[in-house]
């Protein structure tokens, strides 16, 4: 019987060994890392929300307002930084949503409750919970509709703007000297209705301009830079009132756009009819 037909014959073992052949271990799948730069902005925004809660627990509501507005500024930058540096990731998207829930959902609800809503008993904590739950619903809907929404508009009031409405009101009142807000007639109920308005507006279908089509890479007329400088100067005159006024105007702008589109017979939904062209004009 030939060797090759023998059951114990191993052709590979019988083959001559080639010294030039290198044997490598199978490659292990490469572990994906985490981009540092955009997530630093997100973590800083998260810290702003946490800082605001701590300050409110100590009765320092002006510092709490600083924390929320700083978080809103950083939140507006992390996505742009990720796109400009090509460091977008699924991890960053999830981190951003969780940070937003703390800074613009739980934090404003807890702060306004600690400030004055606790004087209303059950009505107070119900208003705070409605705001907090609407923020969670708004963020969940944003994450699931992100591929089919017209990028020029937000579907409902964005959570940073809703937080700015609630905290801006607290900042204005605290700056005006309304210490111990519960003792002033009407102020607790004013905060109650504003909190409900901000929360429920987050889950409406009203289109709020997103400013996402504003590009920092394009050239602009000189007058635009002058307008930005004047805007910064205007804010520095009295930050609490000016910022609160700006966010009040933005907080009702979505309903203005909704009514305008209805009157003109235009579609009012920001959900695109095609996922391939989310910026198309045909909306339903």
Helices and strands as residue ranges (DSSP letters): G 3-5, H 11-14, H 36-57, H 61-84, H 90-101, I 102-106, H 107-115, G 117-120, H 122-145, E 153-155, H 159-175, G 181-183, H 187-202, E 207-209, H 222-237, H 239-264
